[in-house]
Amino acid sequence: MKDKLGKRNTSTAFWGLMYKVAAVAGATHVMFMGLFYELGAHTLAKVNLGSVLLFATSYVCLKKRLNLLAVALILLEVIGHALLAVRAIGWDSGFHYYLLVVVPVLVISKTRIPAFKPIMLVALLLIYLGMDKVMRDLPPYDVLTAQTLSGLRYFNITVTFLLLTYLSGIYLRLVTKAEKELRVLATTDPLTQLLNRRSLMEIAEYEVVRRKRHEGPLAFILADIDHFKSINDQYGHAAGDAVLKAVSQTLRQASREQDSIARWGGEEFLILMPDAAKDMAIKVAERLRQQVQALEVPFNGTVIQVSMTFGVSTHRHDEVVDAPINRADTALYQGKVSGRNQVVAEPD
């Protein structure tokens, strides 16, 4: 599921980038078409007209989800425009620099053909080396002044630099977004969106160390949904999931802001309460019990009533994290045996 989510988000971002490339590049070439016509480079003006048509066609292909055809047209335009522009007004114009922009686009592109990227990158390198060898000393079709060529070269260097910077920023955002999503998936329960067992244990270990240093209280509440198996048996697992989501939301809203809540496993939840003594934990647990008891979970035209049993414990001296959790579990078991829907605390 993590891989599918990452691939889907990356793919969406990539095709969004292609939309921007087609629109902005098409508009830019309209401007260039008029500019080169005024400069007397009529051959290059015609080349830019062809570029406008290719980018317009690629934009339409993207709209119709003909993505591979659109990318092929964009690559054809960039490579073809570089070849024709350099041949039309000379190597010193700097239009060959735009081939470098294709490299990061190819690298971050999404394709189901494994060999596509390396083949295209090698082909691009060969085209660039071939242009350097063959076209560097060829006389251009349209002769421009040295000052105009120098201005074009510096302009093309600047635009290439800006495009590479922009593409690097796009890639950085993709990586940062993917890392954030993976971090959330690794630390939360996908159904309830609460912390998972491993992430809460990490927080608990930290709070135990902090407690030893500052000698503050630390409480644990272990809670279990009453008769959850009966809910699944009577209404189905979809109803059980609805109950878990509703209970999770209630626990999150009724707990203190500084508390950490995790789905401990199945229908069990663990609440870590830093700076809370046992009386405070009992008070919070009772509030949670009442809030859950008031829940009415709608499902397929019926309403499911829910209740929970709570076990409360506190951390003692230098014991490991598992010790208070085990005592909270024992207290929870006592509450189950003695009738459920109640709060039971460990003995002093």
Solvent accessible surface area in square Angstrom, and as a share of the most:
residue,aa,sasa,rsa
1,M,150,0.67
2,K,90,0.38
3,D,105,0.55
4,K,147,0.62
5,L,45,0.23
6,G,21,0.21
7,K,127,0.54
8,R,139,0.51
9,N,34,0.17
10,T,33,0.19
11,S,30,0.20
12,T,93,0.54
13,A,37,0.28
14,F,2,0.01
15,W,42,0.15
16,G,29,0.28
17,L,4,0.02
18,M,3,0.01
19,Y,70,0.27
20,K,111,0.47
21,V,40,0.23
22,A,3,0.02
23,A,52,0.40
24,V,98,0.56
25,A,22,0.17
26,G,11,0.10
27,A,66,0.51
28,T,47,0.28
29,H,22,0.10
30,V,76,0.44
31,M,111,0.49
32,F,11,0.04
33,M,53,0.24
34,G,37,0.36
35,L,76,0.38
36,F,0,0.00
37,Y,133,0.50
38,E,143,0.64
39,L,70,0.35
40,G,41,0.39
41,A,0,0.00
42,H,90,0.40
43,T,50,0.29
44,L,0,0.00
45,A,7,0.05
46,K,147,0.62
47,V,22,0.13
48,N,0,0.00
49,L,85,0.42
50,G,31,0.30
51,S,4,0.03
52,V,27,0.15
53,L,111,0.55
54,L,51,0.25
55,F,6,0.02
56,A,54,0.42
57,T,65,0.38
58,S,0,0.00
59,Y,75,0.28
60,V,76,0.44
61,C,9,0.05
62,L,3,0.02
63,K,124,0.52
64,K,137,0.58
65,R,201,0.73
66,L,89,0.44
67,N,39,0.20
68,L,126,0.62
69,L,90,0.45
70,A,0,0.00
71,V,16,0.09
72,A,54,0.42
73,L,27,0.14
74,I,10,0.05
75,L,14,0.07
76,L,104,0.52
77,E,6,0.03
78,V,30,0.17
79,I,24,0.12
80,G,20,0.19
81,H,14,0.06
82,A,1,0.01
83,L,55,0.28
84,L,99,0.49
85,A,0,0.00
86,V,2,0.01
87,R,54,0.20
88,A,1,0.01
89,I,1,0.00
90,G,8,0.08
91,W,20,0.07
92,D,79,0.41
93,S,0,0.00
94,G,0,0.00
95,F,2,0.01
96,H,7,0.03
97,Y,55,0.21
98,Y,36,0.14
99,L,1,0.01
100,L,77,0.39
101,V,20,0.11
102,V,6,0.03
103,V,58,0.33
104,P,35,0.22
105,V,20,0.11
106,L,3,0.02
107,V,75,0.43
108,I,17,0.08
109,S,9,0.06
110,K,70,0.30
111,T,44,0.25
112,R,241,0.88
113,I,102,0.52
114,P,124,0.78
115,A,48,0.37
116,F,61,0.25
117,K,55,0.23
118,P,70,0.44
119,I,108,0.55
120,M,43,0.19
121,L,56,0.28
122,V,85,0.49
123,A,37,0.29
124,L,10,0.05
125,L,102,0.51
126,L,112,0.56
127,I,54,0.27
128,Y,47,0.18
129,L,99,0.49
130,G,31,0.30
131,M,4,0.02
132,D,45,0.23
133,K,174,0.74
134,V,96,0.55
135,M,33,0.15
136,R,122,0.45
137,D,131,0.68
138,L,70,0.35
139,P,97,0.61
140,P,42,0.26
141,Y,138,0.52
142,D,24,0.12
143,V,126,0.73
144,L,21,0.10
145,T,89,0.52
146,A,86,0.67
147,Q,155,0.69
148,T,36,0.21
149,L,31,0.15
150,S,33,0.21
151,G,41,0.40
152,L,12,0.06
153,R,64,0.24
154,Y,132,0.50
155,F,83,0.34
156,N,0,0.00
157,I,73,0.37
158,T,73,0.42
159,V,36,0.21
160,T,8,0.05
161,F,138,0.57
162,L,106,0.53
163,L,65,0.32
164,L,58,0.29
165,T,77,0.45
166,Y,92,0.35
167,L,8,0.04
168,S,69,0.44
169,G,24,0.23
170,I,16,0.08
171,Y,113,0.43
172,L,116,0.58
173,R,140,0.51
174,L,23,0.12
175,V,53,0.31
176,T,75,0.43
177,K,106,0.45
178,A,31,0.24
179,E,92,0.41
180,K,129,0.55
181,E,38,0.17
182,L,84,0.42
183,R,141,0.52
184,V,69,0.39
185,L,35,0.17
186,A,30,0.23
187,T,44,0.25
188,T,26,0.15
189,D,17,0.09
190,P,89,0.56
191,L,45,0.23
192,T,7,0.04
193,Q,106,0.47
194,L,7,0.03
195,L,44,0.22
196,N,35,0.18
197,R,126,0.46
198,R,149,0.54
199,S,7,0.05
200,L,1,0.00
201,M,46,0.20
202,E,107,0.48
203,I,55,0.28
204,A,1,0.01
205,E,89,0.40
206,Y,127,0.48
207,E,20,0.09
208,V,7,0.04
209,V,81,0.47
210,R,65,0.24
211,R,50,0.18
212,K,96,0.41
213,R,149,0.54
214,H,119,0.53
215,E,148,0.66
216,G,19,0.18
217,P,59,0.37
218,L,2,0.01
219,A,0,0.00
220,F,0,0.00
221,I,0,0.00
222,L,3,0.01
223,A,0,0.00
224,D,14,0.07
225,I,2,0.01
226,D,6,0.03
227,H,108,0.48
228,F,20,0.08
229,K,148,0.63
230,S,61,0.39
231,I,14,0.07
232,N,26,0.13
233,D,103,0.53
234,Q,133,0.59
235,Y,70,0.27
236,G,27,0.26
237,H,137,0.61
238,A,65,0.50
239,A,0,0.00
240,G,1,0.01
241,D,57,0.29
242,A,28,0.22
243,V,0,0.00
244,L,4,0.02
245,K,105,0.44
246,A,22,0.17
247,V,0,0.00
248,S,1,0.01
249,Q,96,0.42
250,T,15,0.09
251,L,0,0.00
252,R,106,0.39
253,Q,132,0.59
254,A,13,0.10
255,S,15,0.10
256,R,43,0.16
257,E,176,0.79
258,Q,99,0.44
259,D,17,0.09
260,S,20,0.13
261,I,15,0.08
262,A,0,0.00
263,R,52,0.19
264,W,19,0.07
265,G,37,0.36
266,G,42,0.40
267,E,50,0.23
268,E,42,0.19
269,F,0,0.00
270,L,1,0.00
271,I,0,0.00
272,L,1,0.00
273,M,0,0.00
274,P,11,0.07
275,D,83,0.43
276,A,1,0.01
277,A,47,0.36
278,K,43,0.18
279,D,107,0.55
280,M,77,0.34
281,A,0,0.00
282,I,61,0.31
283,K,132,0.56
284,V,1,0.01
285,A,0,0.00
286,E,54,0.24
287,R,88,0.32
288,L,0,0.00
289,R,36,0.13
290,Q,97,0.43
291,Q,88,0.39
292,V,0,0.00
293,Q,86,0.38
294,A,80,0.62
295,L,34,0.17
296,E,107,0.48
297,V,6,0.04
298,P,102,0.64
299,F,37,0.15
300,N,133,0.68
301,G,91,0.88
302,T,49,0.29
303,V,74,0.43
304,I,4,0.02
305,Q,113,0.50
306,V,8,0.04
307,S,25,0.16
308,M,0,0.00
309,T,0,0.00
310,F,0,0.00
311,G,0,0.00
312,V,0,0.00
313,S,0,0.00
314,T,25,0.15
315,H,6,0.02
316,R,92,0.34
317,H,150,0.67
318,D,110,0.57
319,E,38,0.17
320,V,107,0.61
321,V,4,0.02
322,D,76,0.40
323,A,26,0.20
324,P,0,0.00
325,I,11,0.05
326,N,91,0.47
327,R,50,0.18
328,A,0,0.00
329,D,64,0.33
330,T,73,0.43
331,A,4,0.03
332,L,7,0.03
333,Y,148,0.56
334,Q,88,0.39
335,G,0,0.00
336,K,37,0.16
337,V,103,0.59
338,S,76,0.49
339,G,56,0.54
340,R,87,0.32
341,N,41,0.21
342,Q,52,0.23
343,V,31,0.18
344,V,28,0.16
345,A,30,0.23
346,E,8,0.04
347,P,105,0.66
348,D,162,0.84
